[in-house]
Amino acid sequence: MKLYPPKVAFAVVVANMVGTGVFTSLGFQLLGLTDTRVILLLWLIGGICALCGALCYAELGVRHPESGGEYHFLTELVHPYAGFISGGVSATVGFAAPIALAALTFGSYLQAGFLPVDPQWSATALIVGLVVVHTRTRRESSAGQVYLTVLKLLLISGFIGLALLNSPAFVEQLFNATPLSTADMLSNEAAVALIYVTYAYSGWNAATYVLGEMEDPRRHLPRVLLAGCGFVTLLYLALNAVFLISAPVDTMRGEVEIGYVVAGYLLGDTGATIVAVILAGVLISTVSAMILAGPRALMRLGGDYPRFHWLGTLNADGLPKNAIMFMGAIALLFLWSSTFEQILIFAGLLMAANTFVTVIALFISRRKTRDPQDDSLYQMPFYPFPALVFLGITGWTLIYSAFSFPIQVGVFALALVAGWPLYRWARH
C-alpha cells in the first residue's frame, strides 16, 4: 500500500485548521468584546494552546503509531470504551459537523459573490463531490489535497497582501492608549470568544488520524504537527489584524461572511464579489482535508468491533470507502438540521473535551513506557509544562461552557451514558 508522504500530512493539518473558524469567528467575538487587542491576544493564546497540544500528540503518536487519532490513543492507554466514545465523537461531531460548517460557509460566500443558489444546496454539492474524490484512489486523494492546500495558502496570502497595499483606513482600531484590562481578559465575553478561537484552531491533531498511513511517522509526525501549528498561528494573527484594520468594527459585528464585508471596504462591490469567490475556493480545501482524515477513526472502529465491520471495509486502493460515505451522510444531516451557531458551539465543545482527555492520557503513556529516556523516540521538551498549559486553557473553556451552554453539555453527558449499551452490543 502506498503511504502518504509528509507533505500530504502537513497539508492535512493546515487545511483542517484553516477553514470556517477564522473566517467567521470575528463577527461573533465582536458581539461581546470592544477592545480589539483582547481579541488578537485570544488568537495568540489559542495558537499557544494548539502548539502545546501538538507537542503532546507528537509524543503520543510516536509511541503509539497507528491511525485513528484519539480513538487509538484512548483505546490503548485508558479503556476501550473511552476509545469507542472518542471515536464516535470524532467521526460524527468532531469532523462531520465542521464539514457541514465549512461547506455551508462555502455556499454563503458563493451566494454573496455571484451564485443565486441556496447555500445549503451548494454545500451539499461540495460534500458529495469531495466524497467521490476521496473514495476513488489514494493518488487522487493525496494529490488533490496538496494542490487544494497550496491554492488556499496562495489565496489567503494574496488577500492579506491586497489589504495592506490598499492602505487600510481603520488602523486606529488596533491601537488604544489605555492599558490592557485584566478584567476584559477574564470576562465572560472573553471566555465565549476563546471558545470560537479554540474551534478555529481545531484540526491541529489531524495528522494523527492517518498516522498508520504515513511514511516513517516516528520521524515526520513531530515536524508536521509543530510546523503546521506554528504556521497557522502566524497566519491567523495576520488575517485577523487585517480584518480589524480594514473595516469598521460595527459593520463586522455579528456577521458570518467577514471576508466579504472587509473586501467591500477595500475594493468596492466588484472586488468584494471576487474575494467572496476566492474565499469560497479556500474552503474547498478545508472540507477535503476533513473528509480525508476523519473517517480513519470510523475505519478503526470497523476493524475492532464486529458489528461495525462494514465501516472497516477498504477499496482496492486501501481507502475506507464506506467510512468516508458514512461521514459524508452525517455531515449532510448536520447541514440540513441545525443552525450555523448551534453546530459551531456544539462541535467546538466536543472536540475540546476529546483532546483534553487525550492529553491526560499522555501521562499514562509515560508511566506505561518501559524506558522513557529512550533517545530513539521523540519526547516533548519541558515536560510536563506544555501538557499543563494545554489542560489549563482547554479546561477553562470547558468549565465556562458547562455553565453557558448547559443543553449542549447535557447532550454530551447523555451520549456518554447511552454509549455504554451500544459499546457492549458492538463488541459481540
N, C-alpha and C positions, 0 to 999 in steps of 0.2 A: 504493500500500500504506500502510495506517495504521501510524504509528510509535508505539513505546512512549514515553509521557511520562516525565519524570524521577522522578515519584513511584513509577512501576512499577519503574524501575531501582533506586531506593532500597529498595523493598520486597523486591526480589530479593536484594540484598546482605544486608540484615538477616535475612531469612528463611533464606538459605543458611547464615549464620553461626550463628544461634541455633537449635540443634537438639539432636541426640543428645549431643554432646560435653559441654556444660555441665551436662546432667542426669545424666551417668553417670561422668564423669572423676574426680570427687572420691573416690568409693569406691576406685578403683584407686590414686590418689595416696596415700591414707592407708595403703595396704599397706606403703609404704616410708618415709613421712615422718611424723614425730611432731610437729614444730613447725609449727603452723598458719600462722604468719607467713610461713614459707618458701613454703607453698602459695599464699597470696594474692600474694606477691611474684612468683611464677612466672606467675600470671594477669596481673599488670601487665606483666611482661616480654613475655608473649605479645601483649598489646594494643599495646605499643610496636612490636613486630616487625611486626604486621599493618598499623599505620599507616605504617610505613616502606615496606612492600611496596606499600601503596595509593598512596603518593606516586610510586613508580617506575612502577606500572601506569597511573596517571593520565597521566604524560608519554608513555608508550608508546602508550596509547590515543588521545591527542590527535594524535600524529604519524602514527599508523597506524590510522585509524578504520574498521576492518572487524570484523564478527562473527567469533567463533571463539576468542577468548581466546589462550592460549599457542600454540595451533596456528597462528594467523595471525601472531603476532609472530615466532616462531621460523622459520617458513617464509620470511618476508620478510627477516629480519635474519641468520639463521645459515645454514640449509640446508634444502631441502625435506624431507630425511629427518628432521631434528630436529623439524620441524613434524609430520611423519607420525607419529613415535613419540609426541610430546607429545599429539597429537590422540587417538590410540588410548588412551593412558594416561588422559587427562582423561575420555574418554567411558566407558571400560569400568571404570576403577577410581576415578578422581577424583570421578565423580558417581554411577555405578551402585552402588558399594559403600556410600557414605554414604546413598544412598536406601534400600538394604536395612537398614542400621543404624537409621536414623530410623524406618522402618516397623516394624522389629522392636521397638524401644523403645516405639512407639505401641501395639503389641499387648500388650507386657508390662504397660504401665500400665493398659490396659483390663482385662486379666486380674486385676491386683492390685485394681482398683476394683470391678468387678461382673460382667464378662463371662466366663463359664466356657468360653472358647474358646482353643485353642492359639494363642499369639501369632503364629506363622508364618502361620496362616490369616487372621487379622485383618490382618496386614501385607500379605499377598497381595491381599486385597480393596481395601486402601487404594491400593496401587500401580496396580492395574488401573483403579480408578475415576478416579484423577487423570490417568492416561494418556489416558483417554477425554475428560476435560475439556479437556486441553491440545492435543488433536488436532481440536477442533471449530472454533472461531472465535477470532480474536485478541482480540475484545472480551470473550468469556467467559474466556479465559486471563488477560488482564491484570487485569480487574475482580476475578476470583476471587482472584488473588494479593494484590492490595491489601487486600481485605477480610479475608483469612486472616491477613495480617501484622499489621494493626491489631488483630484479635482476639487474636493471640498476645501482642502487647505489653501489651494491657489485662489479659490473664490473668496474665502474669508480674508486672506491677506490682501487681496485686491480691494475688498470693501473697506478694510481699515486704512489702506493707503489712500484710497479715493476720498475718504472722510477727512483725513489730515491735509491732503492737498487742497481741499476746498475751504480751508481756513474756518474751522468750526466757530460759530458765533456765540456759544454759550460756555466758554471755558471757565467763567467765574463760578459755574455751578459745582466745580470740583474743589474750589478753594473757599475757605471760611476762616476769618480771623479769630474766631472764638476757639478755645481749646476743645479738643475732642472729649465728649462727656462719657464717663464710665457708665452713668445711668442709661444713656442711649444704647450702649453695647449690651447691657444686661436687661434691657426692657423686653416686654412680651413681644413687641413688634420685631425686635432683632431676632428673637428665638424663632418666630414664624419665618422671617426672611432666611434664616440659616437652614430651615427645612427645605426651602426652594433651592438653596445653594447646594446642599447635600445631594438632592436629587440630580442637579445639573452635573455633578461630579461622578455620579454613579456610572459604572461601566469600567472603572479603573481595574477591576478584577477580571475582565472579560477573557483575558488570555488563559486563565486557569481552566476555563471550560473546554478548551481544545488542547489542553496540556499533553494528553496522551497521543495527540496527532501532530505535535511539534517536533521539528528537528532538534535533537540534543537539548531538551528542556532544562536540564540542570545547569547548563551553561548560559542559555539565552534568556530564560524567564526573568531573572532579576533585572537584566538590562532592558528588556521590553517593558516591564511594568514601571520601572523608575523613569525611563526616558519618556514614556507615554504620559505619565502623570505630570512630570516637570514641564513638558512642552505644553500640555493643555492648560496648566495653571497660568503660565505666561500669556497664552492666547486669550484666556477668559478675562484676565485683568485688562489687557489691551482692548478687547472688544467692549467690555462694559464701560471703560473710560471713554472710548469713542462715542458710545451711545449717550453718555451723560453730558458730553460737551457739544453734541451736535443737534440737540433738540430740547425745547423747554420741558422741564420735569412734568409740568401739568398735562402736557399732551401725551406723555407716555404712561401716566398713572392708570393702572387697571387694564392696559392694552395687552393683547396677546402678540400681535404682529409688530414687535418693537422695531425690527429691522426696516419694515415698510414705513413706519412713522418717521424714523430717523432719515431714511433716504428721501422722503418727501421734502424735508427741510434742507437737505444738502443739494438735491438735484432737481427738485420740482416733480410734478406728476409723472412725466415721462421717465425720468430717472428712477423714481420710486417703483414704477412698473417693472423696469429692467431688473432692479435689485430684488424685487419680490420673486421674480422667476429664478434669479441666481440662488437666492436662499432656499427656494423650493428644491433646486438641484442639490444643494448642500445636504438636505435632509434625506435624500435617497440613500446616500452612503450610510447614514445612521441606521435606517431601517434594515438595510442589507446586512450590516455588521451584527445586529441583534438576532436576525433570522439565522445567521451563520453560527453564532456562539450558543445561543440559548438552548436549542434542542439537545445539546450534549448531555445535560442533566436528565432529560427525559430518556435519552438513549441508555444511560446508565441504569435508570430505574427499570427499563425494559429488560436489561440484561440480568439484573439482580432479583427481580420479582416475577415469577412465572405468570401471574395474572395479567401483567402488562408486557408480556414478551413481544407483542406486536410493535411496541414503541422502540424496541432494540433492533428491529429488522433493518438491515443495511442493503443498499442497492449494489449494483455490480462494481461501482467505484468506491464503495466503503462509506457512503453518506447515509445518515439516518433519515431516510425519506419520510417514513411515517411520522416520526417525531417532529420533523420540520412542518409537515402539513397540519399536524395536530396543533402545534403552537400557532401557526397562521390562523387556524379556526378560532382559537381562544382570543387572539388579537382582534379578529373581526367581531367577536362577541362584545369585547370591551368597547370597540369603536361605535357600535350601534346601540349600546345600552347605558352609557354613562356620559356625564359632562366632563369637559376638559379638566376643571379644577378638582373634581372628585377623583379622577384617575391619577392626577399628579400627586395629590396628598397621599392617597392610599398606597400607590406604588413606592413613593419615597419612604414612607414609614416601614413598610415590609422589607424593603431592600436594606435599610439601615439596621433593622433588627437582625436580619440574616447575617450581615457582615460583622455585627457586634458579637454574636455568639461564636462565629468562626475565628475571630481574633482571640477570643478567650481560649479556643482550642489550641492555639499556638503554645500556651503554657503547658498543656497536656502533652503536646508533641515533644517539647523539650524534655519532659520527665520520662517519656517513653523511649526516646532515642538513647541507644546504649552508649554512644560516645559523642556527646555534644561538642567536643572540641575537635572533631574530625575536620581537618582543614580542606578535605576534598569536597565538602558540602558548603553551600552558601549559608552564612549566618548574618542576621541583620546587625548593623552597627548600633552601639549604645543600648543594647538590650538591657532592660525591658522598656526603656523610655518611649520609643515610637509606639509600642503597643498601648501603653498607658495614655499617651496623648490621644490616640485614636479612640480608645474606650471612653475617655473623658468627654471629648467633643460629641461623639455619637450618642453616648449615654445621656448627655444633657438634652439633646434634641428629642430623644425617645421619651424621657421623663416629662418634658414640657408637652409633647404631643399627646401623651396619655391623658392630660387634663384638657387640652384644647380640642382634641378630636376623639371623644370617647366612643363614638359609633364605630369609627374605623378600628380602634383598638379592640372593641368588643367583637367585631367580626373576626379579627385575628385570633383572639382567645377562643372563639367558637371553633375556628378551624383547627386549633391545636387539640381540642377535646374530640371533635368529630373525626380527626385524622387517625386516632388510635384504632377504632374498629376497622377502618379501611386498610390500615397497615397490617393488622392481623389477618384480614381476608387476603391481602395481596401476597402474603408470604406462602400460602398453601396452594 
